[in-house]
């Protein structure tokens, strides 16, 4: 049958999806979640620890520990560990957020029993050799020093301090912090937070009940639980700030405010509203400031989630001479959404984009594990994503107006500009 390319494909209005229901067991006091995948021979094993940056007593300790896991144990050097992993085609990913740190192993299922002892050793018996620590800190310090010449990096570094002054969420890293990290502090953090039981273990891919037993036998956890760090949030007051970098040809701009978290009943409508304004390539900010005005290569808005607070922000880099014009156009687009209801056609396009993008994000057991992690670590209901998509589908233009009037007033937003001094 020949495809008639003069006839466009039908536009989908429904985007059904099914999340795999994980097998859940508590083994040695640790919740284990299994999402099997019959179509892959790859295994993904992720250990999540309550070891994020909010728990560190000094800057950079948490990230340094996470970075250096496996760079030497009491029995093997980093090169020996890497050679063993390479032999079996396995590799390790490490990630750290403000609340959690994770270590993830990828390997072929048939080699898991050979790789697990190496993985367990680097998780449970890292020693953080002085040489490896110095190399890591020197490399990161050099990269950091180079980045301090970039307006976008400086803007990203400093903006949280406007929203959360004096709070761990608003902490600013300084160049001298790299010189203050000690081997003793790194090892103490590691023993305290990585030798405690993980908050959860996620297993996906070519795995089953026997794989869970294999993993349980490989680790012997300290049952000590780490209580969440909940430093009280400061009262929010909008701040406008300029950091002068007179030699630059671009200005970096960030505008935003604290926001609701995923648990809040308004999150779905806020997510939809954010997408309309600046959350995808066809957004209003992109059409105006990139396509029509040509002030930037890209501008967007986003919702970021912290354990105690969300953040809503707009971010862009523009030619320095367009700084004020860009600020005016951003304000104009925000006010337009205050006074004009979004058309039904724009609502349809954005809803379809959100739902289609979500479908891509749950394709396969590894992707579904990422969604499961959010549900588990944030304590959300099992049907959270179904509720979220239903709420977005049913949202109306009046709901978007209500969201704008409730949360997104220009006078409630903080603003940081990094670059040349400009004329208002």
SEVEXMAR-986063 format. One line per 8 residues: number of its first residue (from 1); their letters; for each residue z, x, y of C-alpha. Coordinates in steps of 0.02 Angstrom, whole numbers, plus 50000, padded with zeros to 5 digits. Layout:
N
NUM = A = Z:X:Y | ... $
This chain:
424
1 = XXXXXXXX = 50000:50000:50000 | 49948:50069:50169 | 50079:50065:50306 | 50019:49970:50460 | 50083:50080:50601 | 50036:49952:50734 | 50182:49843:50678 | 50353:49907:50733 $
9 = XXXXXXXX = 50495:49902:50608 | 50615:49756:50619 | 50768:49785:50728 | 50927:49781:50627 | 51069:49673:50692 | 51188:49698:50546 | 51254:49867:50491 | 51356:49837:50332 $
17 = XXXXXXXX = 51453:49984:50263 | 51577:50017:50125 | 51709:50151:50132 | 51756:50226:49965 | 51934:50176:49921 | 52024:50339:49882 | 52136:50370:49736 | 52308:50408:49806 $
25 = XXXXXXXX = 52447:50500:49716 | 52605:50586:49774 | 52620:50750:49678 | 52766:50869:49709 | 52810:50764:49860 | 52638:50784:49940 | 52513:50639:49959 | 52348:50682:49874 $
33 = XXXXXXXX = 52190:50583:49915 | 52038:50591:49802 | 51863:50531:49850 | 51748:50576:49705 | 51562:50604:49730 | 51453:50587:49576 | 51296:50658:49658 | 51361:50831:49700 $
41 = XXXXXXXX = 51429:50981:49606 | 51523:51038:49760 | 51711:51018:49781 | 51797:51007:49949 | 51985:51038:49950 | 52078:51023:50117 | 52261:51058:50148 | 52330:50986:50310 $
49 = XXXXXXXX = 52490:51058:50382 | 52597:51001:50527 | 52564:51167:50612 | 52468:51132:50772 | 52489:51213:50941 | 52625:51093:50999 | 52743:51178:50875 | 52720:51357:50937 $
57 = XXXXXXXX = 52858:51442:51034 | 52735:51553:51128 | 52550:51540:51172 | 52418:51578:51039 | 52539:51591:50891 | 52475:51437:50799 | 52290:51480:50820 | 52320:51662:50770 $
65 = XXXXXXXX = 52407:51610:50609 | 52266:51491:50565 | 52134:51621:50607 | 52214:51758:50501 | 52252:51662:50343 | 52172:51761:50203 | 52153:51921:50305 | 52269:52009:50184 $
73 = XXXXXXXX = 52404:51959:50060 | 52542:52059:49976 | 52422:52093:49830 | 52247:52099:49904 | 52157:52155:50061 | 52043:52039:50161 | 51888:52126:50090 | 51950:52099:49912 $
81 = XXXXXXXX = 51985:51916:49945 | 51815:51890:50027 | 51727:51980:49885 | 51810:51865:49759 | 51761:51710:49856 | 51583:51772:49880 | 51566:51808:49694 | 51589:51623:49657 $
89 = XXXXXXXX = 51491:51561:49808 | 51648:51488:49886 | 51697:51487:50068 | 51844:51440:50177 | 51850:51338:50338 | 52001:51337:50452 | 52037:51217:50595 | 52180:51188:50715 $
97 = XXXXXXXX = 52220:51046:50834 | 52373:51011:50939 | 52462:50923:50796 | 52388:50989:50635 | 52311:51143:50555 | 52199:51136:50403 | 52128:51255:50274 | 51977:51194:50176 $
105 = XXXXXXXX = 51898:51267:50019 | 51719:51231:49967 | 51660:51285:49795 | 51561:51226:49645 | 51665:51116:49532 | 51636:51226:49380 | 51713:51375:49471 | 51863:51287:49546 $
113 = XXXXXXXX = 51985:51351:49414 | 51928:51530:49451 | 51937:51511:49640 | 52099:51412:49655 | 52214:51562:49622 | 52130:51657:49765 | 52142:51507:49880 | 52324:51476:49836 $
121 = XXXXXXXX = 52364:51660:49867 | 52290:51663:50042 | 52380:51500:50087 | 52550:51547:50013 | 52556:51737:50024 | 52469:51795:50184 | 52554:51945:50264 | 52456:51965:50428 $
129 = XXXXXXXX = 52426:52153:50425 | 52451:52239:50592 | 52274:52310:50592 | 52193:52140:50561 | 52305:52059:50691 | 52256:52188:50824 | 52071:52169:50787 | 52083:51980:50796 $
137 = XXXXXXXX = 52179:51979:50960 | 52069:52111:51042 | 51910:52018:50994 | 51976:51852:51054 | 52043:51929:51215 | 51873:52007:51253 | 51786:51841:51222 | 51914:51749:51328 $
145 = XXXXXXXX = 51894:51874:51471 | 51706:51851:51466 | 51724:51661:51465 | 51834:51665:51619 | 51675:51703:51718 | 51599:51536:51663 | 51635:51383:51767 | 51627:51262:51620 $
153 = XXXXXXXX = 51755:51362:51520 | 51876:51375:51666 | 51857:51190:51702 | 51890:51144:51520 | 52042:51260:51516 | 52125:51190:51672 | 52083:51005:51671 | 52218:50951:51545 $
161 = XXXXXXXX = 52352:51025:51658 | 52305:50897:51791 | 52339:50753:51671 | 52491:50824:51579 | 52580:50948:51694 | 52722:51040:51608 | 52679:50963:51439 | 52607:51052:51285 $
169 = XXXXXXXX = 52447:50950:51306 | 52422:51030:51476 | 52461:51210:51428 | 52343:51341:51501 | 52305:51501:51406 | 52314:51660:51511 | 52232:51828:51478 | 52401:51914:51465 $
177 = XXXXXXXX = 52454:51794:51326 | 52350:51896:51203 | 52461:52047:51235 | 52621:51950:51198 | 52580:51898:51019 | 52683:51994:50891 | 52669:52011:50704 | 52848:51949:50686 $
185 = XXXXXXXX = 52814:51789:50784 | 52655:51756:50686 | 52739:51780:50517 | 52889:51673:50567 | 52774:51529:50618 | 52678:51546:50455 | 52835:51542:50348 | 52905:51394:50444 $
193 = XXXXXXXX = 52753:51282:50448 | 52636:51335:50306 | 52769:51359:50173 | 52830:51182:50206 | 52742:51045:50111 | 52574:50992:50184 | 52570:50820:50263 | 52421:50779:50150 $
201 = XXXXXXXX = 52293:50854:50031 | 52115:50786:50030 | 52000:50815:49882 | 51819:50757:49875 | 51656:50789:49785 | 51645:50840:49602 | 51827:50803:49564 | 51935:50690:49457 $
209 = XXXXXXXX = 52114:50667:49395 | 52107:50831:49300 | 52057:50919:49460 | 52211:50849:49545 | 52320:50919:49407 | 52236:51089:49424 | 52275:51089:49609 | 52455:51032:49583 $
217 = XXXXXXXX = 52484:51175:49462 | 52415:51303:49586 | 52543:51269:49724 | 52732:51263:49731 | 52781:51189:49897 | 52943:51201:49994 | 52993:51018:50012 | 53055:51044:50190 $
225 = XXXXXXXX = 52972:50917:50304 | 52921:50959:50482 | 52969:50823:50607 | 52834:50775:50732 | 52846:50858:50903 | 52853:50718:51030 | 52889:50798:51198 | 52901:50654:51324 $
233 = XXXXXXXX = 52742:50633:51425 | 52755:50664:51613 | 52724:50523:51736 | 52539:50525:51777 | 52483:50546:51957 | 52299:50576:52001 | 52260:50752:52064 | 52104:50822:52147 $
241 = XXXXXXXX = 52085:51010:52131 | 51953:51143:52167 | 51953:51316:52086 | 51843:51429:52191 | 51716:51542:52105 | 51604:51586:52251 | 51480:51696:52157 | 51424:51558:52038 $
249 = XXXXXXXX = 51265:51456:52056 | 51335:51305:51964 | 51487:51193:51981 | 51580:51122:51832 | 51652:50948:51858 | 51780:50852:51757 | 51845:50681:51806 | 51964:50578:51701 $
257 = XXXXXXXX = 52134:50509:51662 | 52253:50476:51517 | 52192:50337:51405 | 52242:50224:51262 | 52246:50291:51085 | 52156:50224:50931 | 52303:50113:50887 | 52286:50013:51048 $
265 = XXXXXXXX = 52203:49840:51039 | 52090:49886:51187 | 52022:50043:51104 | 51866:49960:51033 | 51812:49888:51201 | 51855:50052:51288 | 51747:50145:51163 | 51602:50026:51197 $
273 = XXXXXXXX = 51627:50039:51386 | 51631:50229:51377 | 51468:50233:51278 | 51380:50124:51407 | 51438:50232:51551 | 51415:50406:51479 | 51439:50413:51291 | 51260:50438:51230 $
281 = XXXXXXXX = 51093:50508:51286 | 51034:50341:51356 | 51193:50311:51455 | 51198:50262:51638 | 51263:50431:51694 | 51123:50521:51601 | 50988:50406:51669 | 51048:50424:51848 $
289 = XXXXXXXX = 51108:50603:51866 | 50995:50691:51740 | 50835:50590:51730 | 50821:50515:51905 | 50910:50644:52014 | 50885:50801:51910 | 51054:50872:51959 | 51101:50926:51783 $
297 = XXXXXXXX = 51037:50957:51607 | 51173:50846:51538 | 51320:50737:51586 | 51430:50632:51475 | 51594:50541:51458 | 51708:50547:51307 | 51870:50485:51233 | 51984:50620:51165 $
305 = XXXXXXXX = 52135:50582:51057 | 52305:50666:51062 | 52450:50603:50956 | 52540:50526:51105 | 52399:50490:51224 | 52212:50475:51235 | 52108:50555:51372 | 51952:50483:51452 $
313 = XXXXXXXX = 51842:50606:51546 | 51673:50639:51622 | 51605:50817:51610 | 51452:50902:51681 | 51383:51061:51761 | 51269:51046:51911 | 51184:51159:52036 | 51317:51204:52164 $
321 = XXXXXXXX = 51216:51125:52304 | 51224:50956:52214 | 51413:50952:52190 | 51452:50817:52318 | 51297:50716:52277 | 51345:50715:52094 | 51524:50659:52133 | 51452:50519:52240 $
329 = XXXXXXXX = 51334:50461:52103 | 51472:50464:51971 | 51579:50356:52085 | 51432:50241:52115 | 51403:50213:51929 | 51587:50177:51897 | 51594:50051:52039 | 51432:49969:51981 $
337 = XXXXXXXX = 51514:49933:51814 | 51661:49858:51909 | 51552:49734:52002 | 51404:49696:51887 | 51414:49628:51712 | 51319:49728:51582 | 51162:49638:51525 | 51150:49564:51351 $
345 = XXXXXXXX = 51005:49681:51313 | 51104:49838:51360 | 51251:49774:51257 | 51137:49752:51108 | 51062:49926:51123 | 51231:50012:51140 | 51312:49913:51000 | 51168:49957:50884 $
353 = XXXXXXXX = 51183:50139:50934 | 51371:50142:50898 | 51352:50056:50730 | 51204:50163:50677 | 51295:50320:50727 | 51448:50264:50629 | 51342:50236:50473 | 51282:50416:50484 $
361 = XXXXXXXX = 51462:50474:50497 | 51512:50395:50330 | 51365:50459:50228 | 51435:50545:50074 | 51608:50587:50007 | 51640:50733:50126 | 51600:50628:50280 | 51705:50485:50214 $
369 = XXXXXXXX = 51849:50605:50189 | 51845:50643:50376 | 51865:50457:50413 | 52004:50445:50284 | 52094:50591:50368 | 52099:50497:50532 | 52172:50343:50448 | 52304:50443:50353 $
377 = XXXXXXXX = 52357:50564:50490 | 52366:50431:50625 | 52446:50300:50515 | 52306:50173:50541 | 52276:50023:50425 | 52156:50049:50279 | 52029:49929:50355 | 52039:50009:50527 $
385 = XXXXXXXX = 51854:50053:50540 | 51801:49880:50483 | 51913:49806:50618 | 51843:49929:50746 | 51661:49889:50709 | 51698:49701:50707 | 51783:49713:50876 | 51637:49810:50950 $
393 = XXXXXXXX = 51511:49686:50879 | 51605:49538:50954 | 51638:49617:51125 | 51560:49529:51275 | 51507:49586:51449 | 51666:49505:51515 | 51768:49617:51398 | 51683:49770:51474 $
401 = XXXXXXXX = 51721:49709:51650 | 51903:49681:51601 | 51912:49858:51531 | 51841:49931:51691 | 51961:49831:51801 | 52111:49876:51692 | 52083:50061:51661 | 51941:50141:51759 $
409 = XXXXXXXX = 51979:50134:51945 | 51911:50287:52038 | 52073:50308:52135 | 52169:50326:51971 | 52064:50473:51911 | 52100:50657:51924 | 51958:50775:51972 | 51931:50960:51946 $
417 = XXXXXXXX = 51783:51057:52018 | 51758:51240:51976 | 51628:51335:52078 | 51578:51368:52257 | 51666:51285:52400 | 51559:51139:52456 | 51550:51022:52604 | 51611:50844:52577 $
